[in-house]
Amino acid sequence: MKELAEKILTGDRRAAARAISLVENNEPEKQELLSQIYPHTGKAHIIGITGAPGSGKSTLADRIIDHYRKQELQVGVIAVDPTSPFTGGAILGDRIRMQEHALDPGVFIRSMGSRGSLGGLSRATREAITILDAMGRDVVLVETVGVGQSEVDIVKMADTTLVVLTPAGGDGVQTLKAGIMEIADIFVVNKADMDGADRTIREVNMMLDLSPSLPWRPLVVATKTLQNEGLEDLYSSIREHRAYLEAEGRLREFRKKKARLEILELVEHKIKDRVWSQVHDEAYFEKLLEQILKKTLDPYSAADQILENIKL
Amino acid sequence: MKELAEKILTGDRRAAARAISLVENNEPEKQELLSQIYPHTGKAHIIGITGAPGSGKSTLADRIIDHYRKQELQVGVIAVDPTSPFTGGAILGDRIRMQEHALDPGVFIRSMGSRGSLGGLSRATREAITILDAMGRDVVLVETVGVGQSEVDIVKMADTTLVVLTPAGGDGVQTLKAGIMEIADIFVVNKADMDGADRTIREVNMMLDLSPSLPWRPLVVATKTLQNEGLEDLYSSIREHRAYLEAEGRLREFRKKKARLEILELVEHKIKDRVWSQVHDEAYFEKLLEQILKKTLDPYSAADQILENIKL
């Protein structure tokens, strides 16, 4: 693991890919690896992109990659699909546009699927961000396929979150889930050449004006990615949000909050694992169940008995 | 609590209502109460009803209540709305039809909402079932408003689960989530006078034939609740499933499996509560976070340190 960690820190792509597979499979060795690379993280700007399918997220991600590559910045991309059990090349195969970056060593792209466990996916995504950050990527884009609760959990890890809307049907704003509205730092009204674009922009602004005063009032940007319009506005909005975060120690506070959540989650998972392995091994669990079925014991008292016998 | 428990066991409605409020609010005294009434449970037949809004679930529940009331059985109804934070009278107010039972002492109806925590709702629903069972209800109906994941978790607690479909659009079967298909013991194709009913029935049967062989092959019943057609078929299907459960010790195995899950969930919640209260109290957590921000510590090692210091 020490060797793998060192290779990651030199920016080795194969090492990073192997490390991400370790965290995807939740291999026990990953902890040693993550501990070793962790001190070298915190430099990347993590940008989350979420929005309904068809909103043009992938093309937008593509433009953002171009933008940072022109500045000779190193980019990492994590494309997350909570609805798919597939990982690695599977989703990536569809991402035709992103493939033009696939040959550029300055862009590292990885797709991640759920493998049946959403909690596991959000953990693995966070650990993959850590790996890309440690390998020296200046920007890490985290893109999701949809706008469900799991996507919200995933983009929450980003420093700057873009929520992509389209004017389609003019109902874009009403149908957005509350959770999505709350995580946006920048609203991107994409396909702004479509009918209803002005209305969508107006509605988003209205909704923001009606919201309780936020420390950061999300920016609203109109883009037409296919015509390359509005993109400079978007890039400067991202810079503006980053500058906001860096001012007055906000980024430090934000990362502290994230570290707090991460530790609590790790503690919770570890306790669960230990409890489960003990509970499932003990023959006395079977005895407790028999007593419960005979009604000489109830589940509440049984839980207390188990707690008394657990060693952490 | 002892007095309240005794009152519940005599079938006292006010006592049951108070007890359900205790579990809804997750009051610490509830454990003592639930322990005391638990030995008196296991007699009720728990019937879950789920299906998309507009499928006629409430009217169906209404007919089922009528059916059991004609046999002079005591009925309990829990109407669960995971999308609503409201409880008690709030949802119930809308359930015009059920109100005709509201004056019948043989029917006890309670609505439950999420109060912002879905995990809490499924726990509270299970505890409310325990209370209705202990108060001597022969049948407990658990009805949900929709067909999401939280509804699946809730109806999982039922002995017999009805999934209500309608022929609307003919796409009823395809759009059903996998999770919903798996929990059905009986498919009710309601509004069977609508176009496409035959097709829906055929599709459900086809899907069941294509499924890996199940220990219980779900029954498919066509109903027209408004015309009172097909209901006798439904009632006999429910009886048939109950008889199946009771044969060869299946009900016992099923309840054992449920008790196992319940205990594990209780253990997990209790550990979480204890861990959280310790972690949040300790000033050293703040120190750990500061070390993490200075990169002299990583979250993985911090979690291990916390685990070493936790007392259960």
Interface residues (C-beta under 8 A of the other chain):
Chain A: Q31 L34 S35 Y38 P39 H40 T41 G42 R252 R255 K256 A259 R260 E262 I263 L264 L266 V267 E268 K270 I271 K272 V275 W276 V279 F285 L288 L289 I292 L293 K295 T296 D298 P299 Y300 S301 A302 A303 D304 I306 L307 I310 L312
Chain B: Q31 L34 S35 Y38 P39 H40 T41 G42 R252 R255 K256 A259 R260 E262 I263 L264 L266 V267 E268 K270 I271 K272 V275 W276 V279 F285 L288 L289 I292 L293 K295 T296 D298 P299 Y300 S301 A302 A303 D304 I306 L307 I310 L312
